[in-house]
Amino acid sequence: MPRSRLASLALVALCLFAFACSARAALDPSWQDTETTTKMYNVITNHENEDLKKMLDEDEDIAAVRAADGRGPMWWAHEAKNEEAMELLKKAGADENWQDADGKTCKDFTHGQMTDYMKKLFAEQEAAAEEQRRKLQEQVDADDDDDDDDDDDDDDDDDEDDKEE
């Protein structure tokens, strides 16, 4: 077989393999960004391990949930350097050898290194939380201003009472 034909076949095989890996998430309808995956991500990355224990006690199957990129609780525990969560997830049946949509396991990433997807998600969550804090502070400030106005009205009434006496 000529060398160029062999190289072409190898390239085609590589492309098919890459396509199969990237299409895996689309082929597995259970890999979705859901309220459950978001909650698990937040609990694990914030090291809220008591909450994780409660969630796993209620339903051990959530140890195997996957986000749209094929990653799940075990990846997030590795990214967050959450050793306790890793152990809890293993006891619940999670496996460090499971593969994501790219065919990578949680062990294929530098321990504690967030992926670009996770950085984006985290930045969006932080921005939303900051906006919520800002709105809450505006409400508190507005309530304080209303309280100050009420106090001023009461003081004026006292002054008029003093003048009448």
Secondary structure as GFF3:
##gff-version 3
##sequence-region A 1 165
A	DSSP	alpha_helix	3	27	.	.	.	ID=ss1
A	DSSP	alpha_helix	35	45	.	.	.	ID=ss2
A	DSSP	alpha_helix	49	58	.	.	.	ID=ss3
A	DSSP	three_ten_helix	60	64	.	.	.	ID=ss4
A	DSSP	alpha_helix	73	79	.	.	.	ID=ss5
A	DSSP	alpha_helix	83	91	.	.	.	ID=ss6
A	DSSP	three_ten_helix	106	108	.	.	.	ID=ss7
A	DSSP	alpha_helix	116	164	.	.	.	ID=ss8
###
